[in-house]
Amino acid sequence: MPSLDVHEPGMPDLQFVLMVAALCTADLPSLNIPQALRATIFDRCWALAHSGPPPVNPKERVLDLRHGTETTLEALAVTIRTHLAEAGIVRLTWEHPPSEPTRTSTPEALPLIERLRQLYPEPPE
């Protein structure tokens, strides 16, 4: 079962924020964050990173942090950790098999992907 330590995630804050935001909007029934808290976390993060209200359409509930600052990123991470701590959640857990990519890679990215496959080959079945 995948899990993520809220205070020591083993990844940079940007990756942590995007991961938690994705989990909060993924509609995973096995995620140990109550649905209302998932919505609150996403909505508060949205308010920190965007102007205007958060989208209602689930497909549009994606944080775009490309124009954010280091201060914004830090505020997002603190917001997530604070809400989870208030709920007594120190480790996120969920059950979900890896999904297939939803987009095809651009031609420019293919050489890099091929090099990564050589460095990290798929395990034999």
Backbone atoms as SQL, in Angstrom:
CREATE TABLE atoms (id INTEGER PRIMARY KEY, chain TEXT, resi INTEGER, resn TEXT, atom TEXT, x REAL, y REAL, z REAL);
INSERT INTO atoms VALUES
  (1, 'A', 1, 'MET', 'N', 0.846, -1.170, 0.000),
  (2, 'A', 1, 'MET', 'CA', 0.000, 0.000, 0.000),
  (3, 'A', 1, 'MET', 'C', 0.893, 1.233, 0.000),
  (4, 'A', 2, 'PRO', 'N', 0.729, 2.139, -0.959),
  (5, 'A', 2, 'PRO', 'CA', 1.530, 3.363, -0.977),
  (6, 'A', 2, 'PRO', 'C', 1.214, 4.242, 0.234),
  (7, 'A', 3, 'SER', 'N', 2.235, 4.964, 0.685),
  (8, 'A', 3, 'SER', 'CA', 2.033, 5.889, 1.799),
  (9, 'A', 3, 'SER', 'C', 2.987, 7.066, 1.646),
  (10, 'A', 4, 'LEU', 'N', 2.656, 8.134, 2.360),
  (11, 'A', 4, 'LEU', 'CA', 3.461, 9.351, 2.293),
  (12, 'A', 4, 'LEU', 'C', 3.476, 9.981, 3.677),
  (13, 'A', 5, 'ASP', 'N', 4.661, 10.125, 4.255),
  (14, 'A', 5, 'ASP', 'CA', 4.811, 10.793, 5.538),
  (15, 'A', 5, 'ASP', 'C', 4.608, 12.294, 5.305),
  (16, 'A', 6, 'VAL', 'N', 3.712, 12.881, 6.065),
  (17, 'A', 6, 'VAL', 'CA', 3.354, 14.287, 5.866),
  (18, 'A', 6, 'VAL', 'C', 4.513, 15.218, 6.208),
  (19, 'A', 7, 'HIS', 'N', 5.287, 14.884, 7.251),
  (20, 'A', 7, 'HIS', 'CA', 6.351, 15.786, 7.692),
  (21, 'A', 7, 'HIS', 'C', 7.721, 15.439, 7.130),
  (22, 'A', 8, 'GLU', 'N', 7.924, 14.217, 6.700),
  (23, 'A', 8, 'GLU', 'CA', 9.183, 13.790, 6.073),
  (24, 'A', 8, 'GLU', 'C', 8.844, 13.018, 4.806),
  (25, 'A', 9, 'PRO', 'N', 8.346, 13.708, 3.779),
  (26, 'A', 9, 'PRO', 'CA', 7.879, 12.985, 2.594),
  (27, 'A', 9, 'PRO', 'C', 8.988, 12.414, 1.719),
  (28, 'A', 10, 'GLY', 'N', 10.224, 12.874, 1.913),
  (29, 'A', 10, 'GLY', 'CA', 11.317, 12.375, 1.085),
  (30, 'A', 10, 'GLY', 'C', 11.283, 12.929, -0.325),
  (31, 'A', 11, 'MET', 'N', 10.691, 14.098, -0.477),
  (32, 'A', 11, 'MET', 'CA', 10.614, 14.751, -1.781),
  (33, 'A', 11, 'MET', 'C', 10.582, 16.262, -1.567),
  (34, 'A', 12, 'PRO', 'N', 10.950, 17.025, -2.592),
  (35, 'A', 12, 'PRO', 'CA', 10.891, 18.488, -2.463),
  (36, 'A', 12, 'PRO', 'C', 9.456, 18.970, -2.236),
  (37, 'A', 13, 'ASP', 'N', 9.323, 20.174, -1.656),
  (38, 'A', 13, 'ASP', 'CA', 8.000, 20.725, -1.360),
  (39, 'A', 13, 'ASP', 'C', 7.106, 20.806, -2.593),
  (40, 'A', 14, 'LEU', 'N', 7.663, 21.164, -3.739),
  (41, 'A', 14, 'LEU', 'CA', 6.841, 21.259, -4.952),
  (42, 'A', 14, 'LEU', 'C', 6.205, 19.913, -5.260),
  (43, 'A', 15, 'GLN', 'N', 6.981, 18.874, -5.217),
  (44, 'A', 15, 'GLN', 'CA', 6.471, 17.534, -5.492),
  (45, 'A', 15, 'GLN', 'C', 5.453, 17.121, -4.431),
  (46, 'A', 16, 'PHE', 'N', 5.737, 17.441, -3.170),
  (47, 'A', 16, 'PHE', 'CA', 4.825, 17.119, -2.081),
  (48, 'A', 16, 'PHE', 'C', 3.472, 17.804, -2.276),
  (49, 'A', 17, 'VAL', 'N', 3.491, 19.094, -2.555),
  (50, 'A', 17, 'VAL', 'CA', 2.245, 19.851, -2.735),
  (51, 'A', 17, 'VAL', 'C', 1.451, 19.294, -3.913),
  (52, 'A', 18, 'LEU', 'N', 2.115, 19.070, -5.030),
  (53, 'A', 18, 'LEU', 'CA', 1.403, 18.539, -6.201),
  (54, 'A', 18, 'LEU', 'C', 0.859, 17.140, -5.940),
  (55, 'A', 19, 'MET', 'N', 1.614, 16.321, -5.216),
  (56, 'A', 19, 'MET', 'CA', 1.169, 14.963, -4.903),
  (57, 'A', 19, 'MET', 'C', -0.072, 14.984, -4.017),
  (58, 'A', 20, 'VAL', 'N', -0.033, 15.778, -2.958),
  (59, 'A', 20, 'VAL', 'CA', -1.179, 15.837, -2.043),
  (60, 'A', 20, 'VAL', 'C', -2.394, 16.439, -2.753),
  (61, 'A', 21, 'ALA', 'N', -2.183, 17.477, -3.547),
  (62, 'A', 21, 'ALA', 'CA', -3.306, 18.070, -4.292),
  (63, 'A', 21, 'ALA', 'C', -3.915, 17.039, -5.239),
  (64, 'A', 22, 'ALA', 'N', -3.073, 16.274, -5.899),
  (65, 'A', 22, 'ALA', 'CA', -3.582, 15.236, -6.812),
  (66, 'A', 22, 'ALA', 'C', -4.340, 14.159, -6.038),
  (67, 'A', 23, 'LEU', 'N', -3.818, 13.750, -4.894),
  (68, 'A', 23, 'LEU', 'CA', -4.517, 12.752, -4.086),
  (69, 'A', 23, 'LEU', 'C', -5.869, 13.283, -3.599),
  (70, 'A', 24, 'CYS', 'N', -5.897, 14.564, -3.224),
  (71, 'A', 24, 'CYS', 'CA', -7.140, 15.152, -2.717),
  (72, 'A', 24, 'CYS', 'C', -8.217, 15.268, -3.795),
  (73, 'A', 25, 'THR', 'N', -7.829, 15.300, -5.038),
  (74, 'A', 25, 'THR', 'CA', -8.813, 15.431, -6.122),
  (75, 'A', 25, 'THR', 'C', -9.022, 14.131, -6.887),
  (76, 'A', 26, 'ALA', 'N', -8.333, 13.070, -6.495),
  (77, 'A', 26, 'ALA', 'CA', -8.366, 11.817, -7.255),
  (78, 'A', 26, 'ALA', 'C', -9.593, 10.953, -6.988),
  (79, 'A', 27, 'ASP', 'N', -10.378, 11.257, -5.994),
  (80, 'A', 27, 'ASP', 'CA', -11.574, 10.480, -5.664),
  (81, 'A', 27, 'ASP', 'C', -11.230, 9.022, -5.353),
  (82, 'A', 28, 'LEU', 'N', -10.127, 8.822, -4.637),
  (83, 'A', 28, 'LEU', 'CA', -9.729, 7.483, -4.216),
  (84, 'A', 28, 'LEU', 'C', -10.487, 7.124, -2.941),
  (85, 'A', 29, 'PRO', 'N', -11.302, 6.084, -2.972),
  (86, 'A', 29, 'PRO', 'CA', -12.048, 5.730, -1.764),
  (87, 'A', 29, 'PRO', 'C', -11.154, 5.244, -0.622),
  (88, 'A', 30, 'SER', 'N', -9.966, 4.753, -0.936),
  (89, 'A', 30, 'SER', 'CA', -9.096, 4.199, 0.099),
  (90, 'A', 30, 'SER', 'C', -8.174, 5.239, 0.741),
  (91, 'A', 31, 'LEU', 'N', -8.140, 6.475, 0.229),
  (92, 'A', 31, 'LEU', 'CA', -7.282, 7.515, 0.806),
  (93, 'A', 31, 'LEU', 'C', -7.781, 7.845, 2.208),
  (94, 'A', 32, 'ASN', 'N', -6.858, 7.921, 3.169),
  (95, 'A', 32, 'ASN', 'CA', -7.251, 8.140, 4.561),
  (96, 'A', 32, 'ASN', 'C', -7.478, 9.609, 4.918),
  (97, 'A', 33, 'ILE', 'N', -7.891, 10.414, 3.972),
  (98, 'A', 33, 'ILE', 'CA', -8.292, 11.797, 4.229),
  (99, 'A', 33, 'ILE', 'C', -9.797, 11.876, 3.948),
  (100, 'A', 34, 'PRO', 'N', -10.595, 12.310, 4.923),
  (101, 'A', 34, 'PRO', 'CA', -12.032, 12.435, 4.674),
  (102, 'A', 34, 'PRO', 'C', -12.319, 13.379, 3.497),
  (103, 'A', 35, 'GLN', 'N', -13.381, 13.105, 2.797),
  (104, 'A', 35, 'GLN', 'CA', -13.717, 13.868, 1.589),
  (105, 'A', 35, 'GLN', 'C', -13.822, 15.376, 1.865),
  (106, 'A', 36, 'ALA', 'N', -14.434, 15.747, 2.964),
  (107, 'A', 36, 'ALA', 'CA', -14.583, 17.179, 3.278),
  (108, 'A', 36, 'ALA', 'C', -13.216, 17.838, 3.480),
  (109, 'A', 37, 'LEU', 'N', -12.300, 17.130, 4.129),
  (110, 'A', 37, 'LEU', 'CA', -10.954, 17.670, 4.339),
  (111, 'A', 37, 'LEU', 'C', -10.193, 17.750, 3.018),
  (112, 'A', 38, 'ARG', 'N', -10.384, 16.787, 2.147),
  (113, 'A', 38, 'ARG', 'CA', -9.754, 16.840, 0.814),
  (114, 'A', 38, 'ARG', 'C', -10.161, 18.115, 0.092),
  (115, 'A', 39, 'ALA', 'N', -11.456, 18.402, 0.109),
  (116, 'A', 39, 'ALA', 'CA', -11.972, 19.600, -0.565),
  (117, 'A', 39, 'ALA', 'C', -11.419, 20.864, 0.087),
  (118, 'A', 40, 'THR', 'N', -11.368, 20.889, 1.405),
  (119, 'A', 40, 'THR', 'CA', -10.847, 22.064, 2.115),
  (120, 'A', 40, 'THR', 'C', -9.385, 22.303, 1.762),
  (121, 'A', 41, 'ILE', 'N', -8.580, 21.251, 1.791),
  (122, 'A', 41, 'ILE', 'CA', -7.157, 21.393, 1.469),
  (123, 'A', 41, 'ILE', 'C', -6.991, 21.935, 0.060),
  (124, 'A', 42, 'PHE', 'N', -7.693, 21.346, -0.900),
  (125, 'A', 42, 'PHE', 'CA', -7.541, 21.819, -2.275),
  (126, 'A', 42, 'PHE', 'C', -8.000, 23.271, -2.400),
  (127, 'A', 43, 'ASP', 'N', -9.151, 23.595, -1.822),
  (128, 'A', 43, 'ASP', 'CA', -9.686, 24.958, -1.947),
  (129, 'A', 43, 'ASP', 'C', -8.763, 25.995, -1.321),
  (130, 'A', 44, 'ARG', 'N', -8.164, 25.670, -0.181),
  (131, 'A', 44, 'ARG', 'CA', -7.236, 26.613, 0.463),
  (132, 'A', 44, 'ARG', 'C', -5.964, 26.768, -0.373),
  (133, 'A', 45, 'CYS', 'N', -5.477, 25.665, -0.920),
  (134, 'A', 45, 'CYS', 'CA', -4.294, 25.740, -1.789),
  (135, 'A', 45, 'CYS', 'C', -4.612, 26.547, -3.044),
  (136, 'A', 46, 'TRP', 'N', -5.786, 26.341, -3.595),
  (137, 'A', 46, 'TRP', 'CA', -6.191, 27.097, -4.780),
  (138, 'A', 46, 'TRP', 'C', -6.182, 28.599, -4.472),
  (139, 'A', 47, 'ALA', 'N', -6.732, 28.976, -3.333),
  (140, 'A', 47, 'ALA', 'CA', -6.814, 30.386, -2.964),
  (141, 'A', 47, 'ALA', 'C', -5.424, 31.012, -2.815),
  (142, 'A', 48, 'LEU', 'N', -4.447, 30.224, -2.393),
  (143, 'A', 48, 'LEU', 'CA', -3.084, 30.735, -2.255),
  (144, 'A', 48, 'LEU', 'C', -2.376, 30.894, -3.598),
  (145, 'A', 49, 'ALA', 'N', -2.739, 30.066, -4.562),
  (146, 'A', 49, 'ALA', 'CA', -1.995, 30.030, -5.827),
  (147, 'A', 49, 'ALA', 'C', -2.729, 30.669, -7.005),
  (148, 'A', 50, 'HIS', 'N', -4.019, 30.953, -6.867),
  (149, 'A', 50, 'HIS', 'CA', -4.808, 31.462, -7.989),
  (150, 'A', 50, 'HIS', 'C', -5.713, 32.601, -7.532),
  (151, 'A', 51, 'SER', 'N', -6.150, 33.392, -8.477),
  (152, 'A', 51, 'SER', 'CA', -7.171, 34.385, -8.169),
  (153, 'A', 51, 'SER', 'C', -8.510, 33.805, -8.602),
  (154, 'A', 52, 'GLY', 'N', -9.548, 34.153, -7.904),
  (155, 'A', 52, 'GLY', 'CA', -10.866, 33.634, -8.236),
  (156, 'A', 52, 'GLY', 'C', -11.162, 32.366, -7.464),
  (157, 'A', 53, 'PRO', 'N', -12.410, 31.947, -7.530),
  (158, 'A', 53, 'PRO', 'CA', -12.826, 30.758, -6.779),
  (159, 'A', 53, 'PRO', 'C', -12.302, 29.478, -7.421),
  (160, 'A', 54, 'PRO', 'N', -12.186, 28.403, -6.617),
  (161, 'A', 54, 'PRO', 'CA', -11.728, 27.135, -7.182),
  (162, 'A', 54, 'PRO', 'C', -12.776, 26.566, -8.133),
  (163, 'A', 55, 'PRO', 'N', -12.338, 25.836, -9.142),
  (164, 'A', 55, 'PRO', 'CA', -13.290, 25.255, -10.102),
  (165, 'A', 55, 'PRO', 'C', -14.195, 24.213, -9.435),
  (166, 'A', 56, 'VAL', 'N', -15.389, 24.105, -9.966),
  (167, 'A', 56, 'VAL', 'CA', -16.343, 23.120, -9.463),
  (168, 'A', 56, 'VAL', 'C', -16.180, 21.809, -10.221),
  (169, 'A', 57, 'ASN', 'N', -15.888, 21.904, -11.522),
  (170, 'A', 57, 'ASN', 'CA', -15.704, 20.719, -12.361),
  (171, 'A', 57, 'ASN', 'C', -14.474, 19.942, -11.874),
  (172, 'A', 58, 'PRO', 'N', -14.653, 18.678, -11.490),
  (173, 'A', 58, 'PRO', 'CA', -13.519, 17.894, -10.978),
  (174, 'A', 58, 'PRO', 'C', -12.330, 17.833, -11.938),
  (175, 'A', 59, 'LYS', 'N', -12.557, 17.832, -13.232),
  (176, 'A', 59, 'LYS', 'CA', -11.458, 17.751, -14.203),
  (177, 'A', 59, 'LYS', 'C', -10.621, 19.032, -14.230),
  (178, 'A', 60, 'GLU', 'N', -11.164, 20.129, -13.724),
  (179, 'A', 60, 'GLU', 'CA', -10.451, 21.402, -13.716),
  (180, 'A', 60, 'GLU', 'C', -9.767, 21.673, -12.374),
  (181, 'A', 61, 'ARG', 'N', -9.938, 20.794, -11.417),
  (182, 'A', 61, 'ARG', 'CA', -9.359, 21.005, -10.087),
  (183, 'A', 61, 'ARG', 'C', -7.901, 20.526, -10.065),
  (184, 'A', 62, 'VAL', 'N', -7.056, 21.319, -10.707),
  (185, 'A', 62, 'VAL', 'CA', -5.627, 21.034, -10.807),
  (186, 'A', 62, 'VAL', 'C', -4.880, 22.318, -10.472),
  (187, 'A', 63, 'LEU', 'N', -3.934, 22.238, -9.555),
  (188, 'A', 63, 'LEU', 'CA', -3.146, 23.416, -9.206),
  (189, 'A', 63, 'LEU', 'C', -2.108, 23.692, -10.286),
  (190, 'A', 64, 'ASP', 'N', -2.018, 24.929, -10.708),
  (191, 'A', 64, 'ASP', 'CA', -0.987, 25.352, -11.658),
  (192, 'A', 64, 'ASP', 'C', -0.019, 26.232, -10.881),
  (193, 'A', 65, 'LEU', 'N', 1.142, 25.708, -10.599),
  (194, 'A', 65, 'LEU', 'CA', 2.112, 26.428, -9.780),
  (195, 'A', 65, 'LEU', 'C', 3.257, 27.019, -10.589),
  (196, 'A', 66, 'ARG', 'N', 3.116, 27.053, -11.894),
  (197, 'A', 66, 'ARG', 'CA', 4.203, 27.549, -12.739),
  (198, 'A', 66, 'ARG', 'C', 4.528, 29.012, -12.489),
  (199, 'A', 67, 'HIS', 'N', 3.558, 29.796, -12.040),
  (200, 'A', 67, 'HIS', 'CA', 3.796, 31.232, -11.852),
  (201, 'A', 67, 'HIS', 'C', 3.911, 31.599, -10.378),
  (202, 'A', 68, 'GLY', 'N', 3.993, 30.593, -9.520),
  (203, 'A', 68, 'GLY', 'CA', 4.103, 30.848, -8.092),
  (204, 'A', 68, 'GLY', 'C', 5.520, 31.185, -7.681),
  (205, 'A', 69, 'THR', 'N', 5.652, 31.618, -6.459),
  (206, 'A', 69, 'THR', 'CA', 6.958, 31.960, -5.904),
  (207, 'A', 69, 'THR', 'C', 7.337, 30.928, -4.843),
  (208, 'A', 70, 'GLU', 'N', 8.545, 31.035, -4.348),
  (209, 'A', 70, 'GLU', 'CA', 8.999, 30.149, -3.276),
  (210, 'A', 70, 'GLU', 'C', 8.142, 30.367, -2.026),
  (211, 'A', 71, 'THR', 'N', 7.736, 31.611, -1.787),
  (212, 'A', 71, 'THR', 'CA', 6.873, 31.916, -0.638),
  (213, 'A', 71, 'THR', 'C', 5.514, 31.251, -0.789),
  (214, 'A', 72, 'THR', 'N', 4.966, 31.277, -1.999),
  (215, 'A', 72, 'THR', 'CA', 3.684, 30.617, -2.254),
  (216, 'A', 72, 'THR', 'C', 3.806, 29.126, -2.006),
  (217, 'A', 73, 'LEU', 'N', 4.865, 28.528, -2.501),
  (218, 'A', 73, 'LEU', 'CA', 5.080, 27.095, -2.325),
  (219, 'A', 73, 'LEU', 'C', 5.191, 26.735, -0.844),
  (220, 'A', 74, 'GLU', 'N', 5.924, 27.533, -0.103),
  (221, 'A', 74, 'GLU', 'CA', 6.057, 27.288, 1.330),
  (222, 'A', 74, 'GLU', 'C', 4.704, 27.403, 2.026),
  (223, 'A', 75, 'ALA', 'N', 3.906, 28.396, 1.649),
  (224, 'A', 75, 'ALA', 'CA', 2.572, 28.567, 2.242),
  (225, 'A', 75, 'ALA', 'C', 1.671, 27.376, 1.924),
  (226, 'A', 76, 'LEU', 'N', 1.776, 26.848, 0.707),
  (227, 'A', 76, 'LEU', 'CA', 0.980, 25.680, 0.321),
  (228, 'A', 76, 'LEU', 'C', 1.350, 24.469, 1.172),
  (229, 'A', 77, 'ALA', 'N', 2.635, 24.230, 1.335),
  (230, 'A', 77, 'ALA', 'CA', 3.090, 23.084, 2.123),
  (231, 'A', 77, 'ALA', 'C', 2.653, 23.222, 3.578),
  (232, 'A', 78, 'VAL', 'N', 2.774, 24.420, 4.139),
  (233, 'A', 78, 'VAL', 'CA', 2.352, 24.651, 5.527),
  (234, 'A', 78, 'VAL', 'C', 0.847, 24.464, 5.664),
  (235, 'A', 79, 'THR', 'N', 0.091, 24.959, 4.702),
  (236, 'A', 79, 'THR', 'CA', -1.367, 24.808, 4.735),
  (237, 'A', 79, 'THR', 'C', -1.756, 23.335, 4.743),
  (238, 'A', 80, 'ILE', 'N', -1.157, 22.562, 3.867),
  (239, 'A', 80, 'ILE', 'CA', -1.462, 21.129, 3.800),
  (240, 'A', 80, 'ILE', 'C', -1.109, 20.448, 5.121),
  (241, 'A', 81, 'ARG', 'N', 0.092, 20.687, 5.595),
  (242, 'A', 81, 'ARG', 'CA', 0.534, 20.029, 6.833),
  (243, 'A', 81, 'ARG', 'C', -0.321, 20.449, 8.032),
  (244, 'A', 82, 'THR', 'N', -0.710, 21.715, 8.089),
  (245, 'A', 82, 'THR', 'CA', -1.531, 22.204, 9.196),
  (246, 'A', 82, 'THR', 'C', -2.897, 21.529, 9.210),
  (247, 'A', 83, 'HIS', 'N', -3.559, 21.472, 8.062),
  (248, 'A', 83, 'HIS', 'CA', -4.883, 20.844, 7.998),
  (249, 'A', 83, 'HIS', 'C', -4.810, 19.352, 8.326),
  (250, 'A', 84, 'LEU', 'N', -3.784, 18.682, 7.836),
  (251, 'A', 84, 'LEU', 'CA', -3.651, 17.257, 8.131),
  (252, 'A', 84, 'LEU', 'C', -3.322, 17.037, 9.606),
  (253, 'A', 85, 'ALA', 'N', -2.475, 17.884, 10.181),
  (254, 'A', 85, 'ALA', 'CA', -2.131, 17.750, 11.599),
  (255, 'A', 85, 'ALA', 'C', -3.364, 17.978, 12.473),
  (256, 'A', 86, 'GLU', 'N', -4.177, 18.965, 12.119),
  (257, 'A', 86, 'GLU', 'CA', -5.394, 19.232, 12.890),
  (258, 'A', 86, 'GLU', 'C', -6.344, 18.036, 12.856),
  (259, 'A', 87, 'ALA', 'N', -6.283, 17.265, 11.786),
  (260, 'A', 87, 'ALA', 'CA', -7.129, 16.073, 11.663),
  (261, 'A', 87, 'ALA', 'C', -6.443, 14.829, 12.242),
  (262, 'A', 88, 'GLY', 'N', -5.219, 14.993, 12.752),
  (263, 'A', 88, 'GLY', 'CA', -4.499, 13.861, 13.338),
  (264, 'A', 88, 'GLY', 'C', -3.900, 12.924, 12.300),
  (265, 'A', 89, 'ILE', 'N', -3.685, 13.409, 11.094),
  (266, 'A', 89, 'ILE', 'CA', -3.143, 12.572, 10.017),
  (267, 'A', 89, 'ILE', 'C', -1.662, 12.903, 9.846),
  (268, 'A', 90, 'VAL', 'N', -0.799, 11.914, 10.077),
  (269, 'A', 90, 'VAL', 'CA', 0.643, 12.110, 9.923),
  (270, 'A', 90, 'VAL', 'C', 1.209, 11.333, 8.735),
  (271, 'A', 91, 'ARG', 'N', 0.431, 10.377, 8.240),
  (272, 'A', 91, 'ARG', 'CA', 0.857, 9.581, 7.092),
  (273, 'A', 91, 'ARG', 'C', -0.351, 9.357, 6.198),
  (274, 'A', 92, 'LEU', 'N', -0.196, 9.702, 4.921),
  (275, 'A', 92, 'LEU', 'CA', -1.256, 9.440, 3.950),
  (276, 'A', 92, 'LEU', 'C', -1.079, 8.022, 3.428),
  (277, 'A', 93, 'THR', 'N', -2.171, 7.306, 3.320),
  (278, 'A', 93, 'THR', 'CA', -2.139, 5.959, 2.755),
  (279, 'A', 93, 'THR', 'C', -3.285, 5.817, 1.772),
  (280, 'A', 94, 'TRP', 'N', -3.057, 5.026, 0.742),
  (281, 'A', 94, 'TRP', 'CA', -4.090, 4.786, -0.256),
  (282, 'A', 94, 'TRP', 'C', -3.796, 3.486, -0.974),
  (283, 'A', 95, 'GLU', 'N', -4.792, 2.958, -1.614),
  (284, 'A', 95, 'GLU', 'CA', -4.655, 1.723, -2.383),
  (285, 'A', 95, 'GLU', 'C', -5.091, 2.041, -3.801),
  (286, 'A', 96, 'HIS', 'N', -4.153, 1.984, -4.727),
  (287, 'A', 96, 'HIS', 'CA', -4.489, 2.259, -6.118),
  (288, 'A', 96, 'HIS', 'C', -3.349, 1.778, -6.997),
  (289, 'A', 97, 'PRO', 'N', -3.656, 0.987, -8.000),
  (290, 'A', 97, 'PRO', 'CA', -2.581, 0.559, -8.901),
  (291, 'A', 97, 'PRO', 'C', -2.113, 1.741, -9.757),
  (292, 'A', 98, 'PRO', 'N', -0.882, 1.714, -10.225),
  (293, 'A', 98, 'PRO', 'CA', -0.403, 2.795, -11.100),
  (294, 'A', 98, 'PRO', 'C', -1.272, 2.884, -12.354),
  (295, 'A', 99, 'SER', 'N', -1.519, 4.105, -12.783),
  (296, 'A', 99, 'SER', 'CA', -2.335, 4.341, -13.977),
  (297, 'A', 99, 'SER', 'C', -1.444, 4.475, -15.203),
  (298, 'A', 100, 'GLU', 'N', -2.010, 4.172, -16.331),
  (299, 'A', 100, 'GLU', 'CA', -1.309, 4.406, -17.592),
  (300, 'A', 100, 'GLU', 'C', -1.247, 5.913, -17.850),
  (301, 'A', 101, 'PRO', 'N', -0.230, 6.395, -18.553),
  (302, 'A', 101, 'PRO', 'CA', -0.156, 7.823, -18.862),
  (303, 'A', 101, 'PRO', 'C', -1.383, 8.273, -19.653),
  (304, 'A', 102, 'THR', 'N', -1.828, 9.489, -19.364),
  (305, 'A', 102, 'THR', 'CA', -3.002, 10.006, -20.067),
  (306, 'A', 102, 'THR', 'C', -2.618, 10.796, -21.312),
  (307, 'A', 103, 'ARG', 'N', -1.355, 11.142, -21.428),
  (308, 'A', 103, 'ARG', 'CA', -0.890, 11.892, -22.599),
  (309, 'A', 103, 'ARG', 'C', 0.284, 11.165, -23.234),
  (310, 'A', 104, 'THR', 'N', 0.425, 11.329, -24.524),
  (311, 'A', 104, 'THR', 'CA', 1.605, 10.784, -25.186),
  (312, 'A', 104, 'THR', 'C', 2.734, 11.793, -25.044),
  (313, 'A', 105, 'SER', 'N', 3.937, 11.305, -25.068),
  (314, 'A', 105, 'SER', 'CA', 5.089, 12.177, -24.919),
  (315, 'A', 105, 'SER', 'C', 5.341, 12.958, -26.193),
  (316, 'A', 106, 'THR', 'N', 5.894, 14.144, -26.036),
  (317, 'A', 106, 'THR', 'CA', 6.230, 14.957, -27.195),
  (318, 'A', 106, 'THR', 'C', 7.463, 14.366, -27.861),
  (319, 'A', 107, 'PRO', 'N', 7.629, 14.604, -29.147),
  (320, 'A', 107, 'PRO', 'CA', 8.823, 14.078, -29.832),
  (321, 'A', 107, 'PRO', 'C', 10.125, 14.549, -29.180),
  (322, 'A', 108, 'GLU', 'N', 10.111, 15.763, -28.634),
  (323, 'A', 108, 'GLU', 'CA', 11.323, 16.285, -27.994),
  (324, 'A', 108, 'GLU', 'C', 11.688, 15.491, -26.740),
  (325, 'A', 109, 'ALA', 'N', 10.679, 14.943, -26.053),
  (326, 'A', 109, 'ALA', 'CA', 10.929, 14.220, -24.803),
  (327, 'A', 109, 'ALA', 'C', 11.322, 12.764, -25.023),
  (328, 'A', 110, 'LEU', 'N', 11.060, 12.220, -26.187),
  (329, 'A', 110, 'LEU', 'CA', 11.307, 10.795, -26.424),
  (330, 'A', 110, 'LEU', 'C', 12.760, 10.370, -26.194),
  (331, 'A', 111, 'PRO', 'N', 13.768, 11.143, -26.634),
  (332, 'A', 111, 'PRO', 'CA', 15.157, 10.717, -26.348),
  (333, 'A', 111, 'PRO', 'C', 15.437, 10.626, -24.844),
  (334, 'A', 112, 'LEU', 'N', 14.923, 11.563, -24.066),
  (335, 'A', 112, 'LEU', 'CA', 15.119, 11.522, -22.620),
  (336, 'A', 112, 'LEU', 'C', 14.417, 10.311, -22.016),
  (337, 'A', 113, 'ILE', 'N', 13.216, 10.025, -22.455),
  (338, 'A', 113, 'ILE', 'CA', 12.467, 8.871, -21.952),
  (339, 'A', 113, 'ILE', 'C', 13.214, 7.585, -22.270),
  (340, 'A', 114, 'GLU', 'N', 13.773, 7.498, -23.473),
  (341, 'A', 114, 'GLU', 'CA', 14.518, 6.302, -23.854),
  (342, 'A', 114, 'GLU', 'C', 15.769, 6.141, -22.978),
  (343, 'A', 115, 'ARG', 'N', 16.462, 7.233, -22.689),
  (344, 'A', 115, 'ARG', 'CA', 17.638, 7.159, -21.814),
  (345, 'A', 115, 'ARG', 'C', 17.249, 6.725, -20.403),
  (346, 'A', 116, 'LEU', 'N', 16.108, 7.233, -19.919),
  (347, 'A', 116, 'LEU', 'CA', 15.637, 6.825, -18.590),
  (348, 'A', 116, 'LEU', 'C', 15.282, 5.342, -18.566),
  (349, 'A', 117, 'ARG', 'N', 14.722, 4.843, -19.651),
  (350, 'A', 117, 'ARG', 'CA', 14.396, 3.411, -19.728),
  (351, 'A', 117, 'ARG', 'C', 15.663, 2.565, -19.694),
  (352, 'A', 118, 'GLN', 'N', 16.742, 3.076, -20.291),
  (353, 'A', 118, 'GLN', 'CA', 18.000, 2.351, -20.255),
  (354, 'A', 118, 'GLN', 'C', 18.595, 2.352, -18.847),
  (355, 'A', 119, 'LEU', 'N', 18.465, 3.500, -18.149),
  (356, 'A', 119, 'LEU', 'CA', 18.980, 3.602, -16.780),
  (357, 'A', 119, 'LEU', 'C', 18.148, 2.793, -15.796),
  (358, 'A', 120, 'TYR', 'N', 16.833, 2.810, -15.994),
  (359, 'A', 120, 'TYR', 'CA', 15.907, 2.146, -15.078),
  (360, 'A', 120, 'TYR', 'C', 14.995, 1.219, -15.877),
  (361, 'A', 121, 'PRO', 'N', 15.520, 0.061, -16.287),
  (362, 'A', 121, 'PRO', 'CA', 14.691, -0.842, -17.106),
  (363, 'A', 121, 'PRO', 'C', 13.524, -1.409, -16.305),
  (364, 'A', 122, 'GLU', 'N', 12.468, -1.768, -17.020),
  (365, 'A', 122, 'GLU', 'CA', 11.296, -2.395, -16.402),
  (366, 'A', 122, 'GLU', 'C', 11.714, -3.753, -15.847),
  (367, 'A', 123, 'PRO', 'N', 11.233, -4.103, -14.653),
  (368, 'A', 123, 'PRO', 'CA', 11.587, -5.439, -14.119),
  (369, 'A', 123, 'PRO', 'C', 10.946, -6.530, -14.966),
  (370, 'A', 124, 'PRO', 'N', 11.627, -7.656, -15.123),
  (371, 'A', 124, 'PRO', 'CA', 11.038, -8.752, -15.905),
  (372, 'A', 124, 'PRO', 'C', 9.783, -9.308, -15.228),
  (373, 'A', 125, 'GLU', 'N', 8.848, -9.742, -16.010),
  (374, 'A', 125, 'GLU', 'CA', 7.586, -10.266, -15.447),
  (375, 'A', 125, 'GLU', 'C', 7.729, -11.713, -15.040);
